[in-house]
Amino acid sequence: MPRFAYLIQSADNGRRMSSGVITAGPDPDTADLAAHLVQDNRAGHSYYTGPRTCWIWPHDGQQSLTRLETAPDEAERFDL
């Protein structure tokens, strides 16, 4: 099963809202993953109603996501 790292930021000011790793099913659609992640983020951070940017990239288990503030160059960007 493919694994993806993600970073969700406030689109207004770039503030980090969430990051982590998600395991996807076979042949995943990263746009669908981003929409699902942002939906969960909106539920958990209902105090912020503004737009979010979700970055997703393949995760090999090597990269630390601790204090992640920016996504790597290979990340896909979704503005939701």
C-alpha positions as CSV (number, residue, x, y, z in Angstrom):
1,M,0.0,0.0,0.0
2,P,1.4,3.4,-1.0
3,R,2.1,5.9,1.8
4,F,1.9,9.6,1.4
5,A,3.1,12.5,3.7
6,Y,0.9,15.6,3.9
7,L,1.1,19.1,5.1
8,I,-2.0,21.3,5.6
9,Q,-1.5,25.0,5.9
10,S,-3.8,28.0,6.2
11,A,-4.0,29.5,2.8
12,D,-4.3,33.0,4.3
13,N,-1.0,33.0,6.1
14,G,0.8,29.7,5.5
15,R,0.5,28.6,9.1
16,R,0.9,24.9,9.6
17,M,-2.3,23.3,10.7
18,S,-1.5,19.6,10.3
19,S,1.0,17.1,8.9
20,G,1.4,13.3,8.9
21,V,1.5,10.2,6.9
22,I,-1.5,8.4,5.3
23,T,-1.6,4.9,3.8
24,A,-3.7,4.8,0.6
25,G,-5.3,2.0,-1.2
26,P,-4.1,0.7,-4.6
27,D,-3.9,3.3,-7.4
28,P,-4.7,6.3,-5.1
29,D,-6.0,9.6,-6.4
30,T,-4.1,12.3,-4.6
31,A,-6.8,14.9,-5.2
32,D,-9.3,12.7,-3.4
33,L,-6.8,12.1,-0.5
34,A,-6.3,15.9,-0.2
35,A,-10.0,16.5,-0.1
36,H,-10.5,13.9,2.6
37,L,-7.6,15.2,4.7
38,V,-8.8,18.8,4.5
39,Q,-12.4,17.7,5.4
40,D,-11.0,16.0,8.5
41,N,-8.9,19.1,9.2
42,R,-11.9,21.4,9.0
43,A,-13.8,19.2,11.5
44,G,-10.9,19.4,14.0
45,H,-10.1,23.1,13.4
46,S,-13.6,24.5,13.1
47,Y,-12.4,27.8,14.6
48,Y,-10.7,28.6,11.3
49,T,-13.1,28.7,8.4
50,G,-10.7,30.0,5.7
51,P,-9.2,28.2,2.8
52,R,-6.4,25.6,3.2
53,T,-3.5,24.4,1.1
54,C,-2.8,20.7,1.2
55,W,0.5,19.3,0.0
56,I,0.9,15.6,-0.6
57,W,4.0,13.6,-1.7
58,P,5.1,9.9,-1.6
59,H,6.6,9.0,1.8
60,D,9.4,6.4,2.0
61,G,9.5,6.3,5.8
62,Q,12.9,8.1,5.9
63,Q,11.8,11.8,6.1
64,S,11.0,13.2,9.5
65,L,7.8,15.2,9.6
66,T,8.5,16.8,13.0
67,R,8.1,20.5,12.9
68,L,7.5,20.4,9.1
69,E,6.7,23.9,7.9
70,T,7.2,23.5,4.1
71,A,6.6,20.8,1.6
72,P,9.3,19.3,-0.6
73,D,9.6,20.3,-4.2
74,E,8.0,17.1,-5.4
75,A,4.8,17.7,-3.4
76,E,1.5,18.2,-5.2
77,R,-0.4,21.3,-4.1
78,F,-4.2,21.4,-3.7
79,D,-6.0,24.6,-2.7
80,L,-9.2,23.7,-1.0
